[in-house]
Amino acid sequence: MEAARQAQLLFSVCLLFLFGHALRIALNIHELFVLEEFLERLDDNCYAVHFWPLVLGSVSHLFLAVSSAANIGIYCVTSRDFRSGSVLGKR
């Protein structure tokens, strides 16, 4: 039963990692496709950047920070050994 719990823990952490980085990867792919257009505008002294990638970039940073901080919660919820050995489990 403990092995299943540990597998669930690792699976949860991996999913959180993948979801956290999916938005950033999508934004990077978008930048690859619009790079040439951006460079053409730059040659015309137009420094305009679309608004939505800037917003989604900030949302991505926030989600990565929250998902990183959520790992401690996942460990505490799924692992009895972690709870008993951590500061959170000591009273």
C-alpha beads as a LAMMPS data file, in Angstrom:
LAMMPS data file: protein, C-alpha beads

91 atoms
90 bonds

1 atom types
1 bond types

-500.0 500.0 xlo xhi
-500.0 500.0 ylo yhi
-500.0 500.0 zlo zhi

Masses

1 110.0

Atoms # bond

1 1 1 0.000 0.000 0.000
2 1 1 2.896 2.371 0.757
3 1 1 4.342 1.794 -2.720
4 1 1 1.031 2.812 -4.286
5 1 1 0.953 5.951 -2.160
6 1 1 4.486 6.871 -3.188
7 1 1 3.617 6.283 -6.841
8 1 1 0.604 8.559 -6.439
9 1 1 2.851 11.182 -4.855
10 1 1 5.384 11.109 -7.682
11 1 1 2.642 11.089 -10.313
12 1 1 1.016 14.150 -8.710
13 1 1 4.298 16.046 -8.600
14 1 1 5.043 15.171 -12.244
15 1 1 1.578 16.268 -13.399
16 1 1 1.902 19.530 -11.526
17 1 1 5.297 20.081 -13.143
18 1 1 3.956 19.367 -16.643
19 1 1 0.891 21.581 -16.258
20 1 1 3.040 24.336 -14.803
21 1 1 5.406 24.332 -17.751
22 1 1 2.843 23.742 -20.520
23 1 1 1.832 27.408 -20.714
24 1 1 5.446 28.574 -20.817
25 1 1 6.251 26.062 -23.574
26 1 1 3.214 27.237 -25.580
27 1 1 4.363 30.845 -25.240
28 1 1 7.868 29.931 -26.397
29 1 1 6.469 28.135 -29.440
30 1 1 4.327 31.189 -30.217
31 1 1 7.416 33.389 -30.018
32 1 1 9.143 31.156 -32.569
33 1 1 6.300 31.673 -35.043
34 1 1 6.028 35.453 -34.639
35 1 1 9.734 36.235 -34.354
36 1 1 10.160 37.161 -38.010
37 1 1 7.114 39.457 -37.897
38 1 1 8.467 41.089 -34.747
39 1 1 11.872 41.657 -36.357
40 1 1 10.222 43.231 -39.420
41 1 1 8.316 45.626 -37.169
42 1 1 11.521 46.382 -35.318
43 1 1 13.152 47.443 -38.589
44 1 1 10.269 49.923 -39.047
45 1 1 10.880 51.337 -35.527
46 1 1 7.652 49.797 -34.247
47 1 1 8.214 48.238 -30.840
48 1 1 4.652 46.985 -30.388
49 1 1 4.181 43.637 -28.714
50 1 1 0.861 41.833 -28.434
51 1 1 -0.747 42.224 -25.036
52 1 1 -1.893 38.648 -24.448
53 1 1 1.612 37.045 -24.437
54 1 1 2.688 39.566 -21.806
55 1 1 -0.301 38.712 -19.617
56 1 1 0.069 34.967 -20.135
57 1 1 3.780 35.247 -19.351
58 1 1 2.938 36.716 -15.953
59 1 1 0.230 34.103 -15.401
60 1 1 2.746 31.409 -16.303
61 1 1 5.254 32.737 -13.754
62 1 1 2.555 32.817 -11.085
63 1 1 1.415 29.285 -11.886
64 1 1 4.986 27.980 -11.786
65 1 1 5.539 29.562 -8.363
66 1 1 2.262 28.194 -7.000
67 1 1 2.857 24.718 -8.415
68 1 1 6.337 24.674 -6.956
69 1 1 5.031 25.697 -3.555
70 1 1 2.212 23.139 -3.780
71 1 1 4.701 20.265 -3.767
72 1 1 5.072 20.495 0.010
73 1 1 1.298 20.169 0.335
74 1 1 1.236 17.123 -1.918
75 1 1 3.952 15.477 0.154
76 1 1 2.106 16.236 3.392
77 1 1 -1.224 14.925 2.130
78 1 1 0.050 11.710 0.570
79 1 1 2.957 10.647 2.784
80 1 1 2.495 9.764 6.433
81 1 1 6.274 9.389 6.837
82 1 1 6.830 12.903 5.513
83 1 1 4.210 14.348 7.879
84 1 1 5.731 12.640 10.913
85 1 1 9.266 13.698 10.003
86 1 1 8.523 17.259 8.993
87 1 1 8.130 20.382 11.072
88 1 1 4.438 20.449 10.150
89 1 1 3.816 17.108 11.864
90 1 1 5.556 18.003 15.136
91 1 1 3.526 19.651 17.881

Bonds

1 1 1 2
2 1 2 3
3 1 3 4
4 1 4 5
5 1 5 6
6 1 6 7
7 1 7 8
8 1 8 9
9 1 9 10
10 1 10 11
11 1 11 12
12 1 12 13
13 1 13 14
14 1 14 15
15 1 15 16
16 1 16 17
17 1 17 18
18 1 18 19
19 1 19 20
20 1 20 21
21 1 21 22
22 1 22 23
23 1 23 24
24 1 24 25
25 1 25 26
26 1 26 27
27 1 27 28
28 1 28 29
29 1 29 30
30 1 30 31
31 1 31 32
32 1 32 33
33 1 33 34
34 1 34 35
35 1 35 36
36 1 36 37
37 1 37 38
38 1 38 39
39 1 39 40
40 1 40 41
41 1 41 42
42 1 42 43
43 1 43 44
44 1 44 45
45 1 45 46
46 1 46 47
47 1 47 48
48 1 48 49
49 1 49 50
50 1 50 51
51 1 51 52
52 1 52 53
53 1 53 54
54 1 54 55
55 1 55 56
56 1 56 57
57 1 57 58
58 1 58 59
59 1 59 60
60 1 60 61
61 1 61 62
62 1 62 63
63 1 63 64
64 1 64 65
65 1 65 66
66 1 66 67
67 1 67 68
68 1 68 69
69 1 69 70
70 1 70 71
71 1 71 72
72 1 72 73
73 1 73 74
74 1 74 75
75 1 75 76
76 1 76 77
77 1 77 78
78 1 78 79
79 1 79 80
80 1 80 81
81 1 81 82
82 1 82 83
83 1 83 84
84 1 84 85
85 1 85 86
86 1 86 87
87 1 87 88
88 1 88 89
89 1 89 90
90 1 90 91
